[in-house]
Amino acid sequence: MKKSYCKLDEANKITVELIKTNSGKTILSLVDKTSKPTQMCYNHAEFCQVFTEVDKYRLLQLADFIYEYCEENR
């Protein structure tokens, strides 16, 4: 398993992780240490983490979406 992550704030309270599993699947994880866990989250004692499996095509769509958003809101 290989993890890559991106911090979305300076305090490292919110991160996005891409996890490549040994079986070749990619898992997208959003870690939010500012929110209390709910039933929608993977419950840790102190933070919320949401997982979903994604394919490369969807990751590229997400990248395009973020790029277009940034270009429109300069």
mmJSON file of the N, C-alpha and C atoms, coordinates in Angstrom:
{"data_MODEL":{"atom_site":{
"group_PDB":["ATOM","ATOM","ATOM","ATOM","ATOM","ATOM","ATOM","ATOM","ATOM","ATOM","ATOM","ATOM","ATOM","ATOM","ATOM","ATOM","ATOM","ATOM","ATOM","ATOM","ATOM","ATOM","ATOM","ATOM","ATOM","ATOM","ATOM","ATOM","ATOM","ATOM","ATOM","ATOM","ATOM","ATOM","ATOM","ATOM","ATOM","ATOM","ATOM","ATOM","ATOM","ATOM","ATOM","ATOM","ATOM","ATOM","ATOM","ATOM","ATOM","ATOM","ATOM","ATOM","ATOM","ATOM","ATOM","ATOM","ATOM","ATOM","ATOM","ATOM","ATOM","ATOM","ATOM","ATOM","ATOM","ATOM","ATOM","ATOM","ATOM","ATOM","ATOM","ATOM","ATOM","ATOM","ATOM","ATOM","ATOM","ATOM","ATOM","ATOM","ATOM","ATOM","ATOM","ATOM","ATOM","ATOM","ATOM","ATOM","ATOM","ATOM","ATOM","ATOM","ATOM","ATOM","ATOM","ATOM","ATOM","ATOM","ATOM","ATOM","ATOM","ATOM","ATOM","ATOM","ATOM","ATOM","ATOM","ATOM","ATOM","ATOM","ATOM","ATOM","ATOM","ATOM","ATOM","ATOM","ATOM","ATOM","ATOM","ATOM","ATOM","ATOM","ATOM","ATOM","ATOM","ATOM","ATOM","ATOM","ATOM","ATOM","ATOM","ATOM","ATOM","ATOM","ATOM","ATOM","ATOM","ATOM","ATOM","ATOM","ATOM","ATOM","ATOM","ATOM","ATOM","ATOM","ATOM","ATOM","ATOM","ATOM","ATOM","ATOM","ATOM","ATOM","ATOM","ATOM","ATOM","ATOM","ATOM","ATOM","ATOM","ATOM","ATOM","ATOM","ATOM","ATOM","ATOM","ATOM","ATOM","ATOM","ATOM","ATOM","ATOM","ATOM","ATOM","ATOM","ATOM","ATOM","ATOM","ATOM","ATOM","ATOM","ATOM","ATOM","ATOM","ATOM","ATOM","ATOM","ATOM","ATOM","ATOM","ATOM","ATOM","ATOM","ATOM","ATOM","ATOM","ATOM","ATOM","ATOM","ATOM","ATOM","ATOM","ATOM","ATOM","ATOM","ATOM","ATOM","ATOM","ATOM","ATOM","ATOM","ATOM","ATOM","ATOM","ATOM","ATOM","ATOM","ATOM","ATOM","ATOM","ATOM"],
"id":[1,2,3,4,5,6,7,8,9,10,11,12,13,14,15,16,17,18,19,20,21,22,23,24,25,26,27,28,29,30,31,32,33,34,35,36,37,38,39,40,41,42,43,44,45,46,47,48,49,50,51,52,53,54,55,56,57,58,59,60,61,62,63,64,65,66,67,68,69,70,71,72,73,74,75,76,77,78,79,80,81,82,83,84,85,86,87,88,89,90,91,92,93,94,95,96,97,98,99,100,101,102,103,104,105,106,107,108,109,110,111,112,113,114,115,116,117,118,119,120,121,122,123,124,125,126,127,128,129,130,131,132,133,134,135,136,137,138,139,140,141,142,143,144,145,146,147,148,149,150,151,152,153,154,155,156,157,158,159,160,161,162,163,164,165,166,167,168,169,170,171,172,173,174,175,176,177,178,179,180,181,182,183,184,185,186,187,188,189,190,191,192,193,194,195,196,197,198,199,200,201,202,203,204,205,206,207,208,209,210,211,212,213,214,215,216,217,218,219,220,221,222],
"type_symbol":["N","C","C","N","C","C","N","C","C","N","C","C","N","C","C","N","C","C","N","C","C","N","C","C","N","C","C","N","C","C","N","C","C","N","C","C","N","C","C","N","C","C","N","C","C","N","C","C","N","C","C","N","C","C","N","C","C","N","C","C","N","C","C","N","C","C","N","C","C","N","C","C","N","C","C","N","C","C","N","C","C","N","C","C","N","C","C","N","C","C","N","C","C","N","C","C","N","C","C","N","C","C","N","C","C","N","C","C","N","C","C","N","C","C","N","C","C","N","C","C","N","C","C","N","C","C","N","C","C","N","C","C","N","C","C","N","C","C","N","C","C","N","C","C","N","C","C","N","C","C","N","C","C","N","C","C","N","C","C","N","C","C","N","C","C","N","C","C","N","C","C","N","C","C","N","C","C","N","C","C","N","C","C","N","C","C","N","C","C","N","C","C","N","C","C","N","C","C","N","C","C","N","C","C","N","C","C","N","C","C","N","C","C","N","C","C","N","C","C","N","C","C"],
"label_atom_id":["N","CA","C","N","CA","C","N","CA","C","N","CA","C","N","CA","C","N","CA","C","N","CA","C","N","CA","C","N","CA","C","N","CA","C","N","CA","C","N","CA","C","N","CA","C","N","CA","C","N","CA","C","N","CA","C","N","CA","C","N","CA","C","N","CA","C","N","CA","C","N","CA","C","N","CA","C","N","CA","C","N","CA","C","N","CA","C","N","CA","C","N","CA","C","N","CA","C","N","CA","C","N","CA","C","N","CA","C","N","CA","C","N","CA","C","N","CA","C","N","CA","C","N","CA","C","N","CA","C","N","CA","C","N","CA","C","N","CA","C","N","CA","C","N","CA","C","N","CA","C","N","CA","C","N","CA","C","N","CA","C","N","CA","C","N","CA","C","N","CA","C","N","CA","C","N","CA","C","N","CA","C","N","CA","C","N","CA","C","N","CA","C","N","CA","C","N","CA","C","N","CA","C","N","CA","C","N","CA","C","N","CA","C","N","CA","C","N","CA","C","N","CA","C","N","CA","C","N","CA","C","N","CA","C","N","CA","C","N","CA","C","N","CA","C","N","CA","C","N","CA","C","N","CA","C","N","CA","C"],
"label_alt_id":[null,null,null,null,null,null,null,null,null,null,null,null,null,null,null,null,null,null,null,null,null,null,null,null,null,null,null,null,null,null,null,null,null,null,null,null,null,null,null,null,null,null,null,null,null,null,null,null,null,null,null,null,null,null,null,null,null,null,null,null,null,null,null,null,null,null,null,null,null,null,null,null,null,null,null,null,null,null,null,null,null,null,null,null,null,null,null,null,null,null,null,null,null,null,null,null,null,null,null,null,null,null,null,null,null,null,null,null,null,null,null,null,null,null,null,null,null,null,null,null,null,null,null,null,null,null,null,null,null,null,null,null,null,null,null,null,null,null,null,null,null,null,null,null,null,null,null,null,null,null,null,null,null,null,null,null,null,null,null,null,null,null,null,null,null,null,null,null,null,null,null,null,null,null,null,null,null,null,null,null,null,null,null,null,null,null,null,null,null,null,null,null,null,null,null,null,null,null,null,null,null,null,null,null,null,null,null,null,null,null,null,null,null,null,null,null,null,null,null,null,null,null],
"label_comp_id":["MET","MET","MET","LYS","LYS","LYS","LYS","LYS","LYS","SER","SER","SER","TYR","TYR","TYR","CYS","CYS","CYS","LYS","LYS","LYS","LEU","LEU","LEU","ASP","ASP","ASP","GLU","GLU","GLU","ALA","ALA","ALA","ASN","ASN","ASN","LYS","LYS","LYS","ILE","ILE","ILE","THR","THR","THR","VAL","VAL","VAL","GLU","GLU","GLU","LEU","LEU","LEU","ILE","ILE","ILE","LYS","LYS","LYS","THR","THR","THR","ASN","ASN","ASN","SER","SER","SER","GLY","GLY","GLY","LYS","LYS","LYS","THR","THR","THR","ILE","ILE","ILE","LEU","LEU","LEU","SER","SER","SER","LEU","LEU","LEU","VAL","VAL","VAL","ASP","ASP","ASP","LYS","LYS","LYS","THR","THR","THR","SER","SER","SER","LYS","LYS","LYS","PRO","PRO","PRO","THR","THR","THR","GLN","GLN","GLN","MET","MET","MET","CYS","CYS","CYS","TYR","TYR","TYR","ASN","ASN","ASN","HIS","HIS","HIS","ALA","ALA","ALA","GLU","GLU","GLU","PHE","PHE","PHE","CYS","CYS","CYS","GLN","GLN","GLN","VAL","VAL","VAL","PHE","PHE","PHE","THR","THR","THR","GLU","GLU","GLU","VAL","VAL","VAL","ASP","ASP","ASP","LYS","LYS","LYS","TYR","TYR","TYR","ARG","ARG","ARG","LEU","LEU","LEU","LEU","LEU","LEU","GLN","GLN","GLN","LEU","LEU","LEU","ALA","ALA","ALA","ASP","ASP","ASP","PHE","PHE","PHE","ILE","ILE","ILE","TYR","TYR","TYR","GLU","GLU","GLU","TYR","TYR","TYR","CYS","CYS","CYS","GLU","GLU","GLU","GLU","GLU","GLU","ASN","ASN","ASN","ARG","ARG","ARG"],
"label_asym_id":["A","A","A","A","A","A","A","A","A","A","A","A","A","A","A","A","A","A","A","A","A","A","A","A","A","A","A","A","A","A","A","A","A","A","A","A","A","A","A","A","A","A","A","A","A","A","A","A","A","A","A","A","A","A","A","A","A","A","A","A","A","A","A","A","A","A","A","A","A","A","A","A","A","A","A","A","A","A","A","A","A","A","A","A","A","A","A","A","A","A","A","A","A","A","A","A","A","A","A","A","A","A","A","A","A","A","A","A","A","A","A","A","A","A","A","A","A","A","A","A","A","A","A","A","A","A","A","A","A","A","A","A","A","A","A","A","A","A","A","A","A","A","A","A","A","A","A","A","A","A","A","A","A","A","A","A","A","A","A","A","A","A","A","A","A","A","A","A","A","A","A","A","A","A","A","A","A","A","A","A","A","A","A","A","A","A","A","A","A","A","A","A","A","A","A","A","A","A","A","A","A","A","A","A","A","A","A","A","A","A","A","A","A","A","A","A","A","A","A","A","A","A"],
"label_entity_id":["1","1","1","1","1","1","1","1","1","1","1","1","1","1","1","1","1","1","1","1","1","1","1","1","1","1","1","1","1","1","1","1","1","1","1","1","1","1","1","1","1","1","1","1","1","1","1","1","1","1","1","1","1","1","1","1","1","1","1","1","1","1","1","1","1","1","1","1","1","1","1","1","1","1","1","1","1","1","1","1","1","1","1","1","1","1","1","1","1","1","1","1","1","1","1","1","1","1","1","1","1","1","1","1","1","1","1","1","1","1","1","1","1","1","1","1","1","1","1","1","1","1","1","1","1","1","1","1","1","1","1","1","1","1","1","1","1","1","1","1","1","1","1","1","1","1","1","1","1","1","1","1","1","1","1","1","1","1","1","1","1","1","1","1","1","1","1","1","1","1","1","1","1","1","1","1","1","1","1","1","1","1","1","1","1","1","1","1","1","1","1","1","1","1","1","1","1","1","1","1","1","1","1","1","1","1","1","1","1","1","1","1","1","1","1","1","1","1","1","1","1","1"],
"label_seq_id":[1,1,1,2,2,2,3,3,3,4,4,4,5,5,5,6,6,6,7,7,7,8,8,8,9,9,9,10,10,10,11,11,11,12,12,12,13,13,13,14,14,14,15,15,15,16,16,16,17,17,17,18,18,18,19,19,19,20,20,20,21,21,21,22,22,22,23,23,23,24,24,24,25,25,25,26,26,26,27,27,27,28,28,28,29,29,29,30,30,30,31,31,31,32,32,32,33,33,33,34,34,34,35,35,35,36,36,36,37,37,37,38,38,38,39,39,39,40,40,40,41,41,41,42,42,42,43,43,43,44,44,44,45,45,45,46,46,46,47,47,47,48,48,48,49,49,49,50,50,50,51,51,51,52,52,52,53,53,53,54,54,54,55,55,55,56,56,56,57,57,57,58,58,58,59,59,59,60,60,60,61,61,61,62,62,62,63,63,63,64,64,64,65,65,65,66,66,66,67,67,67,68,68,68,69,69,69,70,70,70,71,71,71,72,72,72,73,73,73,74,74,74],
"pdbx_PDB_ins_code":[null,null,null,null,null,null,null,null,null,null,null,null,null,null,null,null,null,null,null,null,null,null,null,null,null,null,null,null,null,null,null,null,null,null,null,null,null,null,null,null,null,null,null,null,null,null,null,null,null,null,null,null,null,null,null,null,null,null,null,null,null,null,null,null,null,null,null,null,null,null,null,null,null,null,null,null,null,null,null,null,null,null,null,null,null,null,null,null,null,null,null,null,null,null,null,null,null,null,null,null,null,null,null,null,null,null,null,null,null,null,null,null,null,null,null,null,null,null,null,null,null,null,null,null,null,null,null,null,null,null,null,null,null,null,null,null,null,null,null,null,null,null,null,null,null,null,null,null,null,null,null,null,null,null,null,null,null,null,null,null,null,null,null,null,null,null,null,null,null,null,null,null,null,null,null,null,null,null,null,null,null,null,null,null,null,null,null,null,null,null,null,null,null,null,null,null,null,null,null,null,null,null,null,null,null,null,null,null,null,null,null,null,null,null,null,null,null,null,null,null,null,null],
"Cartn_x":[0.846,0.0,0.897,0.554,1.311,0.361,0.737,-0.09,0.581,-0.211,0.214,-0.823,-0.387,-1.368,-1.047,-2.078,-1.991,-2.68,-1.946,-2.544,-3.343,-4.541,-5.378,-5.367,-4.578,-4.424,-3.064,-2.629,-1.314,-1.252,-2.367,-2.399,-2.494,-2.57,-2.681,-3.946,-5.025,-6.302,-7.158,-6.92,-7.689,-6.701,-6.794,-5.917,-6.707,-6.182,-6.696,-5.594,-5.968,-5.0,-5.431,-4.463,-4.684,-3.92,-4.627,-4.037,-4.095,-2.941,-2.859,-2.74,-3.741,-3.742,-2.866,-2.542,-1.734,-2.437,-3.766,-4.525,-4.647,-4.065,-4.071,-5.192,-6.084,-7.168,-6.657,-7.345,-7.019,-8.169,-7.824,-8.792,-8.533,-9.582,-9.522,-10.029,-9.235,-9.595,-9.555,-10.575,-10.624,-10.586,-9.579,-9.418,-9.723,-10.679,-11.084,-10.953,-9.903,-9.66,-10.367,-11.183,-11.931,-13.348,-13.819,-15.196,-15.237,-16.321,-16.545,-17.055,-16.68,-17.142,-18.668,-19.197,-20.62,-20.745,-21.962,-22.143,-21.713,-21.579,-21.135,-19.622,-18.902,-17.45,-16.928,-15.706,-14.99,-14.615,-15.115,-14.978,-13.616,-12.908,-11.718,-12.125,-11.346,-11.695,-11.71,-10.884,-10.706,-11.023,-11.27,-11.497,-12.356,-12.725,-13.579,-12.733,-12.93,-12.235,-13.222,-13.314,-14.229,-13.391,-13.739,-13.032,-13.963,-13.416,-14.149,-13.158,-13.528,-12.676,-12.912,-11.827,-11.928,-11.029,-11.385,-10.5,-9.752,-8.77,-7.926,-8.725,-9.717,-10.547,-11.257,-11.809,-12.508,-11.535,-10.33,-9.327,-8.972,-8.856,-8.575,-9.741,-10.969,-12.14,-12.112,-11.745,-11.642,-10.567,-9.431,-8.357,-8.833,-9.524,-10.068,-11.073,-11.932,-12.935,-12.263,-11.253,-10.546,-9.832,-9.176,-8.479,-9.452,-10.572,-11.55,-12.116,-12.38,-12.88,-11.87,-10.615,-9.57,-9.415,-9.516,-9.393,-10.561,-11.765,-12.94,-12.952,-12.331,-12.39,-11.073,-10.368,-9.105,-9.355],
"Cartn_y":[-1.167,0.0,1.237,2.209,3.449,4.615,5.571,6.746,8.001,8.866,10.21,11.156,12.297,13.203,14.651,15.481,16.917,17.615,18.498,19.28,20.422,20.659,21.736,22.964,22.893,24.049,23.954,25.052,25.096,24.318,24.143,23.46,21.938,21.453,20.029,19.425,20.197,19.729,19.047,19.402,18.812,18.328,17.052,16.492,15.6,15.493,14.557,13.531,12.262,11.193,10.343,9.899,8.888,7.655,6.563,5.337,4.279,3.829,2.763,1.44,0.584,-0.679,-1.707,-2.76,-3.835,-4.519,-4.448,-5.057,-4.14,-2.922,-2.001,-0.981,-1.042,-0.076,1.225,2.322,3.618,4.051,4.437,4.914,6.393,7.207,8.629,8.79,9.455,9.645,11.135,11.598,12.973,12.9,13.53,13.546,14.958,15.064,16.356,16.294,16.907,16.887,18.038,18.814,19.911,19.495,18.382,17.944,16.759,16.676,15.511,14.368,13.139,11.986,11.865,11.432,11.143,9.735,9.277,7.948,7.889,9.036,9.071,8.914,9.036,9.021,7.726,7.411,6.354,6.931,6.369,6.981,6.753,7.827,7.873,8.648,8.582,9.285,10.8,11.304,12.75,13.383,12.603,13.222,12.335,12.897,12.236,11.876,10.681,10.261,9.535,9.979,9.388,8.751,7.523,6.785,6.501,6.492,6.011,5.515,4.463,3.94,4.774,5.136,5.917,5.299,5.534,5.1,6.324,6.086,7.173,8.188,7.712,8.614,9.627,9.163,10.062,11.02,10.559,11.458,12.574,12.227,13.248,14.216,13.716,14.595,15.559,15.063,15.91,16.975,16.596,17.558,18.644,18.254,19.228,20.153,19.591,20.369,21.436,21.037,21.984,23.038,22.642,23.591,24.622,24.143,25.054,26.008,25.522,26.365,27.473,27.116,28.104,29.131,28.687,29.601,30.603,30.146,31.02,32.015,31.686,32.519,33.205,33.638,34.358,35.732],
"Cartn_z":[0.0,0.0,0.0,-0.832,-0.933,-0.734,0.135,0.397,-0.135,-0.737,-1.122,-0.545,-0.034,0.559,0.245,0.4,0.174,1.33,2.007,3.084,2.474,2.991,2.484,3.394,4.456,5.337,6.034,6.603,7.24,8.544,9.206,10.497,10.348,9.111,8.83,9.453,9.433,9.975,8.91,7.637,6.54,5.479,5.129,4.11,3.159,1.956,0.965,0.746,0.803,0.59,-0.598,-1.376,-2.399,-1.936,-1.795,-1.287,-2.387,-2.815,-3.824,-3.076,-3.205,-2.479,-3.191,-2.482,-3.062,-4.221,-4.254,-5.352,-6.56,-6.477,-7.61,-7.599,-6.619,-6.525,-5.915,-6.226,-5.646,-4.751,-3.536,-2.56,-2.335,-2.418,-2.104,-0.678,0.143,1.542,1.867,2.564,3.052,4.57,5.157,6.604,7.089,8.009,8.563,10.083,10.592,12.03,12.745,12.007,12.617,12.976,12.414,12.639,13.591,14.321,15.174,14.308,14.638,13.847,13.84,12.705,12.563,11.996,11.81,11.243,9.786,9.125,7.74,7.618,8.712,8.72,9.319,8.951,9.645,10.996,12.06,13.381,14.016,14.179,15.004,16.244,17.259,18.497,18.305,17.394,17.323,15.976,14.938,13.635,12.744,11.611,10.629,9.402,8.87,7.662,6.764,5.522,4.551,3.442,3.069,2.026,0.856,-0.359,-1.518,-2.555,-3.258,-4.325,-5.582,-6.262,-7.495,-8.563,-9.815,-10.893,-11.433,-12.28,-12.779,-13.593,-14.333,-15.122,-14.228,-13.106,-12.172,-11.496,-11.204,-10.626,-11.603,-12.872,-13.881,-14.026,-13.927,-13.956,-12.768,-11.605,-10.419,-10.616,-11.166,-11.428,-12.394,-13.451,-14.41,-13.741,-12.897,-12.181,-11.312,-10.56,-9.684,-10.511,-11.598,-12.466,-13.048,-13.581,-14.164,-13.114,-11.926,-10.838,-10.529,-10.438,-10.123,-11.239,-12.472,-13.611,-13.642,-13.335,-13.367,-12.224,-11.114,-9.913,-9.595,-10.618,-10.412,-9.906],
"occupancy":[1.0,1.0,1.0,1.0,1.0,1.0,1.0,1.0,1.0,1.0,1.0,1.0,1.0,1.0,1.0,1.0,1.0,1.0,1.0,1.0,1.0,1.0,1.0,1.0,1.0,1.0,1.0,1.0,1.0,1.0,1.0,1.0,1.0,1.0,1.0,1.0,1.0,1.0,1.0,1.0,1.0,1.0,1.0,1.0,1.0,1.0,1.0,1.0,1.0,1.0,1.0,1.0,1.0,1.0,1.0,1.0,1.0,1.0,1.0,1.0,1.0,1.0,1.0,1.0,1.0,1.0,1.0,1.0,1.0,1.0,1.0,1.0,1.0,1.0,1.0,1.0,1.0,1.0,1.0,1.0,1.0,1.0,1.0,1.0,1.0,1.0,1.0,1.0,1.0,1.0,1.0,1.0,1.0,1.0,1.0,1.0,1.0,1.0,1.0,1.0,1.0,1.0,1.0,1.0,1.0,1.0,1.0,1.0,1.0,1.0,1.0,1.0,1.0,1.0,1.0,1.0,1.0,1.0,1.0,1.0,1.0,1.0,1.0,1.0,1.0,1.0,1.0,1.0,1.0,1.0,1.0,1.0,1.0,1.0,1.0,1.0,1.0,1.0,1.0,1.0,1.0,1.0,1.0,1.0,1.0,1.0,1.0,1.0,1.0,1.0,1.0,1.0,1.0,1.0,1.0,1.0,1.0,1.0,1.0,1.0,1.0,1.0,1.0,1.0,1.0,1.0,1.0,1.0,1.0,1.0,1.0,1.0,1.0,1.0,1.0,1.0,1.0,1.0,1.0,1.0,1.0,1.0,1.0,1.0,1.0,1.0,1.0,1.0,1.0,1.0,1.0,1.0,1.0,1.0,1.0,1.0,1.0,1.0,1.0,1.0,1.0,1.0,1.0,1.0,1.0,1.0,1.0,1.0,1.0,1.0,1.0,1.0,1.0,1.0,1.0,1.0,1.0,1.0,1.0,1.0,1.0,1.0],
"B_iso_or_equiv":[0.0,0.0,0.0,0.0,0.0,0.0,0.0,0.0,0.0,0.0,0.0,0.0,0.0,0.0,0.0,0.0,0.0,0.0,0.0,0.0,0.0,0.0,0.0,0.0,0.0,0.0,0.0,0.0,0.0,0.0,0.0,0.0,0.0,0.0,0.0,0.0,0.0,0.0,0.0,0.0,0.0,0.0,0.0,0.0,0.0,0.0,0.0,0.0,0.0,0.0,0.0,0.0,0.0,0.0,0.0,0.0,0.0,0.0,0.0,0.0,0.0,0.0,0.0,0.0,0.0,0.0,0.0,0.0,0.0,0.0,0.0,0.0,0.0,0.0,0.0,0.0,0.0,0.0,0.0,0.0,0.0,0.0,0.0,0.0,0.0,0.0,0.0,0.0,0.0,0.0,0.0,0.0,0.0,0.0,0.0,0.0,0.0,0.0,0.0,0.0,0.0,0.0,0.0,0.0,0.0,0.0,0.0,0.0,0.0,0.0,0.0,0.0,0.0,0.0,0.0,0.0,0.0,0.0,0.0,0.0,0.0,0.0,0.0,0.0,0.0,0.0,0.0,0.0,0.0,0.0,0.0,0.0,0.0,0.0,0.0,0.0,0.0,0.0,0.0,0.0,0.0,0.0,0.0,0.0,0.0,0.0,0.0,0.0,0.0,0.0,0.0,0.0,0.0,0.0,0.0,0.0,0.0,0.0,0.0,0.0,0.0,0.0,0.0,0.0,0.0,0.0,0.0,0.0,0.0,0.0,0.0,0.0,0.0,0.0,0.0,0.0,0.0,0.0,0.0,0.0,0.0,0.0,0.0,0.0,0.0,0.0,0.0,0.0,0.0,0.0,0.0,0.0,0.0,0.0,0.0,0.0,0.0,0.0,0.0,0.0,0.0,0.0,0.0,0.0,0.0,0.0,0.0,0.0,0.0,0.0,0.0,0.0,0.0,0.0,0.0,0.0,0.0,0.0,0.0,0.0,0.0,0.0],
"pdbx_formal_charge":[null,null,null,null,null,null,null,null,null,null,null,null,null,null,null,null,null,null,null,null,null,null,null,null,null,null,null,null,null,null,null,null,null,null,null,null,null,null,null,null,null,null,null,null,null,null,null,null,null,null,null,null,null,null,null,null,null,null,null,null,null,null,null,null,null,null,null,null,null,null,null,null,null,null,null,null,null,null,null,null,null,null,null,null,null,null,null,null,null,null,null,null,null,null,null,null,null,null,null,null,null,null,null,null,null,null,null,null,null,null,null,null,null,null,null,null,null,null,null,null,null,null,null,null,null,null,null,null,null,null,null,null,null,null,null,null,null,null,null,null,null,null,null,null,null,null,null,null,null,null,null,null,null,null,null,null,null,null,null,null,null,null,null,null,null,null,null,null,null,null,null,null,null,null,null,null,null,null,null,null,null,null,null,null,null,null,null,null,null,null,null,null,null,null,null,null,null,null,null,null,null,null,null,null,null,null,null,null,null,null,null,null,null,null,null,null,null,null,null,null,null,null],
"auth_seq_id":[1,1,1,2,2,2,3,3,3,4,4,4,5,5,5,6,6,6,7,7,7,8,8,8,9,9,9,10,10,10,11,11,11,12,12,12,13,13,13,14,14,14,15,15,15,16,16,16,17,17,17,18,18,18,19,19,19,20,20,20,21,21,21,22,22,22,23,23,23,24,24,24,25,25,25,26,26,26,27,27,27,28,28,28,29,29,29,30,30,30,31,31,31,32,32,32,33,33,33,34,34,34,35,35,35,36,36,36,37,37,37,38,38,38,39,39,39,40,40,40,41,41,41,42,42,42,43,43,43,44,44,44,45,45,45,46,46,46,47,47,47,48,48,48,49,49,49,50,50,50,51,51,51,52,52,52,53,53,53,54,54,54,55,55,55,56,56,56,57,57,57,58,58,58,59,59,59,60,60,60,61,61,61,62,62,62,63,63,63,64,64,64,65,65,65,66,66,66,67,67,67,68,68,68,69,69,69,70,70,70,71,71,71,72,72,72,73,73,73,74,74,74],
"auth_comp_id":["MET","MET","MET","LYS","LYS","LYS","LYS","LYS","LYS","SER","SER","SER","TYR","TYR","TYR","CYS","CYS","CYS","LYS","LYS","LYS","LEU","LEU","LEU","ASP","ASP","ASP","GLU","GLU","GLU","ALA","ALA","ALA","ASN","ASN","ASN","LYS","LYS","LYS","ILE","ILE","ILE","THR","THR","THR","VAL","VAL","VAL","GLU","GLU","GLU","LEU","LEU","LEU","ILE","ILE","ILE","LYS","LYS","LYS","THR","THR","THR","ASN","ASN","ASN","SER","SER","SER","GLY","GLY","GLY","LYS","LYS","LYS","THR","THR","THR","ILE","ILE","ILE","LEU","LEU","LEU","SER","SER","SER","LEU","LEU","LEU","VAL","VAL","VAL","ASP","ASP","ASP","LYS","LYS","LYS","THR","THR","THR","SER","SER","SER","LYS","LYS","LYS","PRO","PRO","PRO","THR","THR","THR","GLN","GLN","GLN","MET","MET","MET","CYS","CYS","CYS","TYR","TYR","TYR","ASN","ASN","ASN","HIS","HIS","HIS","ALA","ALA","ALA","GLU","GLU","GLU","PHE","PHE","PHE","CYS","CYS","CYS","GLN","GLN","GLN","VAL","VAL","VAL","PHE","PHE","PHE","THR","THR","THR","GLU","GLU","GLU","VAL","VAL","VAL","ASP","ASP","ASP","LYS","LYS","LYS","TYR","TYR","TYR","ARG","ARG","ARG","LEU","LEU","LEU","LEU","LEU","LEU","GLN","GLN","GLN","LEU","LEU","LEU","ALA","ALA","ALA","ASP","ASP","ASP","PHE","PHE","PHE","ILE","ILE","ILE","TYR","TYR","TYR","GLU","GLU","GLU","TYR","TYR","TYR","CYS","CYS","CYS","GLU","GLU","GLU","GLU","GLU","GLU","ASN","ASN","ASN","ARG","ARG","ARG"],
"auth_asym_id":["A","A","A","A","A","A","A","A","A","A","A","A","A","A","A","A","A","A","A","A","A","A","A","A","A","A","A","A","A","A","A","A","A","A","A","A","A","A","A","A","A","A","A","A","A","A","A","A","A","A","A","A","A","A","A","A","A","A","A","A","A","A","A","A","A","A","A","A","A","A","A","A","A","A","A","A","A","A","A","A","A","A","A","A","A","A","A","A","A","A","A","A","A","A","A","A","A","A","A","A","A","A","A","A","A","A","A","A","A","A","A","A","A","A","A","A","A","A","A","A","A","A","A","A","A","A","A","A","A","A","A","A","A","A","A","A","A","A","A","A","A","A","A","A","A","A","A","A","A","A","A","A","A","A","A","A","A","A","A","A","A","A","A","A","A","A","A","A","A","A","A","A","A","A","A","A","A","A","A","A","A","A","A","A","A","A","A","A","A","A","A","A","A","A","A","A","A","A","A","A","A","A","A","A","A","A","A","A","A","A","A","A","A","A","A","A","A","A","A","A","A","A"],
"auth_atom_id":["N","CA","C","N","CA","C","N","CA","C","N","CA","C","N","CA","C","N","CA","C","N","CA","C","N","CA","C","N","CA","C","N","CA","C","N","CA","C","N","CA","C","N","CA","C","N","CA","C","N","CA","C","N","CA","C","N","CA","C","N","CA","C","N","CA","C","N","CA","C","N","CA","C","N","CA","C","N","CA","C","N","CA","C","N","CA","C","N","CA","C","N","CA","C","N","CA","C","N","CA","C","N","CA","C","N","CA","C","N","CA","C","N","CA","C","N","CA","C","N","CA","C","N","CA","C","N","CA","C","N","CA","C","N","CA","C","N","CA","C","N","CA","C","N","CA","C","N","CA","C","N","CA","C","N","CA","C","N","CA","C","N","CA","C","N","CA","C","N","CA","C","N","CA","C","N","CA","C","N","CA","C","N","CA","C","N","CA","C","N","CA","C","N","CA","C","N","CA","C","N","CA","C","N","CA","C","N","CA","C","N","CA","C","N","CA","C","N","CA","C","N","CA","C","N","CA","C","N","CA","C","N","CA","C","N","CA","C","N","CA","C","N","CA","C","N","CA","C","N","CA","C","N","CA","C","N","CA","C"],
"pdbx_PDB_model_num":[1,1,1,1,1,1,1,1,1,1,1,1,1,1,1,1,1,1,1,1,1,1,1,1,1,1,1,1,1,1,1,1,1,1,1,1,1,1,1,1,1,1,1,1,1,1,1,1,1,1,1,1,1,1,1,1,1,1,1,1,1,1,1,1,1,1,1,1,1,1,1,1,1,1,1,1,1,1,1,1,1,1,1,1,1,1,1,1,1,1,1,1,1,1,1,1,1,1,1,1,1,1,1,1,1,1,1,1,1,1,1,1,1,1,1,1,1,1,1,1,1,1,1,1,1,1,1,1,1,1,1,1,1,1,1,1,1,1,1,1,1,1,1,1,1,1,1,1,1,1,1,1,1,1,1,1,1,1,1,1,1,1,1,1,1,1,1,1,1,1,1,1,1,1,1,1,1,1,1,1,1,1,1,1,1,1,1,1,1,1,1,1,1,1,1,1,1,1,1,1,1,1,1,1,1,1,1,1,1,1,1,1,1,1,1,1,1,1,1,1,1,1]
}}}
